[in-house]
């Protein structure tokens, strides 16, 4: 296993971290973890050098922390650093911090958390937590020894990421969604480098976009086939991340033993600045090809925003494009129908055409939005 710097800490982290969000399950029920297989996977990872285990309060319907705690109790707790996350959306008053944190300690069968994250921060949620006294609570809990280091996971744009980083000076680490397709999405490459410049460790989630980069459509496979150095699409995605010195650890949510063995093998071959120029050019070409097969040529410049009727035009187009690009239309439908504010969905377009006057790509937005809604509003 290769080990890397973790921000300003003396401790070094394994290149690969074990994410306990997509464990194998039984009966197609995410709350029923296949503990026999999952325990073999987690033990294999730790026995082969993985020393960072990531879980969270809601994973697997609340069962992930219980499972992880059970396995770490078998003599593994002192071999790893444990990360879990505060369910920020459940915090309604100051007392809730201790209520949920103590529940997590019980589930994990431990008396301290090495790396504690504020889960899924965006600008509004960070503001709400501050109003409930999250900073004072966290610093008190760190002083007690129950939390060793504080960080946050993040889903918003770069401006919000920078705002959160700059508004508190004792963050140890941040966790961001990042992969070769997300260089300008969410925190993006700018966020990665900005956090590292401030001395934070950066934990990477969604390195293969929830599996979407593993099984690419044929136009993408054709590009990969031109590589001088042959790798699987998953290995390419991981090596691209590990090539960057600002990346501390890459989390992988693994659901099969083969995922663990393959990712451990990839991590063993990883390194900073070890990809050749031709490798980086190839990954750029893959990104360009993915973007070329997206049906709507939206660059998410946001010139069309705000929509006078509240439609989030770039997000509608992004969800639709990703469903087509990665051949995952059911995933796009779930995102549209379950995780997207109803008032921002495409069907709210009233065809005022104000957006089309501003669009530098000259996209016929009012024509596309009804099509997007027609395809995505179908339940997955």
Long-range contacts (C-beta under 8 A, 24 or more apart in sequence): 1-48, 1-49, 1-50, 1-264, 1-267, 1-268, 2-242, 2-267, 2-268, 2-270, 2-271, 3-49, 3-51, 4-247, 4-248, 4-249, 4-272, 5-201, 5-248, 6-173, 6-201, 6-248, 6-249, 7-172, 7-173, 7-199, 7-200, 7-201, 7-202, 7-248, 8-172, 8-199, 8-201, 9-149, 9-172, 9-201, 11-81, 13-51, 13-52, 13-81, 13-201, 13-248, 13-249, 14-49, 14-50, 14-51, 14-52, 14-249, 14-267, 15-242, 15-249, 15-250, 15-267, 15-270, 16-45, 16-50, 16-249, 16-250, 16-252, 16-263, 16-264, 16-266, 16-267, 17-50, 17-52, 17-53, 17-54, 17-203, 17-249, 17-250, 17-251, 17-252, 18-42, 18-45, 18-46, 18-50, 18-52, 18-53, 18-54, 18-251, 18-252, 18-254, 18-260, 19-54, 19-205, 19-251, 19-252, 19-253, 19-254, 20-53, 20-54, 20-55, 20-59, 20-60, 20-64, 20-67, 20-68, 20-253, 21-54, 21-55, 21-56, 21-59, 21-60, 21-64, 21-253, 22-253, 22-254, 22-255, 23-60, 23-64, 23-67, 23-253, 23-254, 23-255, 24-255, 24-256, 25-60, 25-255, 30-60, 30-61, 31-60, 31-61, 31-62, 31-63, 32-63, 33-60, 33-63, 33-64, 33-67, 35-67, 35-70, 37-257, 38-67, 39-67, 39-71, 40-257, 41-254, 41-256, 41-257, 41-259, 41-260, 42-68, 42-71, 43-71, 43-76, 44-257, 44-260, 44-261, 44-264, 45-254, 45-260, 45-264, 46-76, 46-79, 46-80, 48-264, 49-264, 49-267, 50-80, 50-264, 50-267, 51-79, 51-80, 51-81, 52-80, 52-81, 52-83, 52-115, 52-203, 52-249, 52-251, 53-80, 53-81, 53-82, 53-83, 54-83, 54-84, 54-203, 54-251, 55-82, 55-83, 55-84, 55-85, 55-108, 56-84, 56-85, 56-87, 56-117, 56-119, 57-84, 57-85, 57-86, 57-87, 57-90, 57-100, 57-104, 57-119, 58-87, 62-107, 65-104, 65-107, 65-108, 66-107, 66-108, 68-108, 69-107, 69-108, 69-109, 69-110, 70-109, 72-108, 72-109, 72-110, 73-109, 77-110, 81-114, 81-115, 82-108, 82-110, 82-113, 82-114, 82-115, 83-113, 83-114, 83-115, 83-116, 83-117, 83-203, 84-108, 84-113, 84-116, 84-117, 85-116, 85-117, 85-118, 85-119, 85-120, 85-153, 86-116, 86-117, 86-118, 86-119, 87-119, 88-118, 88-119, 88-120, 88-121, 88-125, 88-128, 88-129, 89-119, 89-120, 89-125, 91-128, 91-129, 91-132, 91-134, 92-132, 93-132, 94-132, 94-133, 94-137, 96-132, 97-132, 97-133, 97-134, 97-137, 97-141, 98-137, 101-141, 101-146, 105-146, 111-146, 112-145, 112-146, 112-147, 112-148, 113-146, 113-147, 113-148, 114-148, 114-149, 115-148, 115-149, 115-151, 115-172, 115-173, 116-141, 116-147, 116-148, 116-149, 116-150, 116-151, 117-150, 117-151, 117-152, 117-153, 117-175, 118-150, 118-151, 118-152, 118-153, 119-152, 119-153, 120-153, 120-154, 120-155, 121-152, 121-153, 121-154, 121-155, 121-156, 121-164, 122-154, 122-155, 122-156, 122-160, 123-156, 123-160, 123-163, 123-164, 126-152, 126-163, 126-164, 126-167, 135-168, 139-170, 149-173, 151-175, 151-200, 151-201, 151-203, 153-203, 153-205, 154-186, 154-187, 154-191, 155-186, 156-186, 157-186, 157-187, 158-186, 158-187, 158-188, 158-190, 158-191, 158-194, 161-186, 161-187, 161-191, 161-194, 161-195, 162-191, 162-194, 165-194, 165-195, 165-198, 165-200, 171-200, 172-200, 172-201, 173-200, 173-201, 173-202, 173-203, 173-248, 174-200, 174-201, 174-202, 174-203, 175-202, 175-203, 175-204, 175-205, 175-251, 176-202, 176-203, 176-204, 176-205, 177-204, 177-205, 177-206, 178-204, 178-205, 178-206, 178-207, 178-241, 178-247, 179-204, 179-206, 179-207, 179-208, 179-209, 179-213, 179-237, 179-240, 179-241, 180-213, 180-236, 180-237, 180-240, 180-241, 180-283, 180-286, 180-287, 181-209, 181-213, 181-287, 181-290, 182-206, 182-209, 183-287, 184-300, 185-300, 192-244, 192-246, 192-247, 193-246, 195-246, 196-245, 196-246, 201-248, 201-249, 202-246, 202-247, 202-248, 203-248, 203-249, 203-251, 204-241, 204-247, 204-248, 204-249, 204-250, 204-251, 205-251, 207-237, 207-238, 207-241, 207-250, 207-251, 207-252, 208-233, 208-234, 208-237, 208-238, 208-252, 209-326, 210-253, 210-331, 212-322, 212-326, 212-328, 212-331, 213-237, 213-326, 216-286, 216-290, 216-326, 217-293, 217-325, 217-326, 217-327, 219-289, 219-293, 220-286, 220-289, 220-290, 223-282, 223-285, 223-286, 223-289, 224-282, 224-286, 226-282, 227-279, 227-282, 228-278, 229-276, 229-279, 232-262, 234-262, 234-263, 234-266, 235-262, 235-266, 236-282, 236-283, 236-286, 238-263, 238-266, 238-267, 238-270, 239-266, 239-269, 239-270, 239-274, 239-275, 239-279, 240-275, 240-280, 240-283, 242-267, 242-270, 242-271, 242-272, 242-274, 243-271, 243-272, 243-273, 243-274, 243-275, 243-280, 244-272, 245-272, 245-273, 290-325, 290-326, 291-325, 293-324, 293-325, 294-321, 294-322, 294-324, 294-325, 295-320, 295-321, 295-324, 296-320, 296-321, 296-363, 296-368, 297-361, 297-363, 298-361, 298-363, 299-360, 299-361, 301-360, 303-358, 303-359, 303-360, 304-355, 304-356, 304-358, 304-359, 304-365, 305-355, 307-349, 307-354, 307-355, 308-352, 308-354, 309-348, 309-349, 309-350, 309-352, 310-343, 310-344, 310-348, 311-344, 311-345, 311-346, 311-348, 311-349, 311-369, 312-340, 312-341, 312-344, 313-355, 313-365, 313-369, 315-340, 315-344, 316-344, 316-345, 316-346, 316-369, 316-372, 316-373, 316-376, 317-368, 317-372, 319-372, 319-376, 320-372, 320-375, 320-376, 323-375, 323-376, 329-375, 330-380, 331-380, 332-376, 333-375, 333-376, 333-377, 333-378, 333-379, 333-380, 334-380, 336-376, 336-377, 337-376, 337-377, 337-379, 337-380, 345-373, 345-377, 346-370, 346-372, 346-373, 346-376, 347-373, 347-377
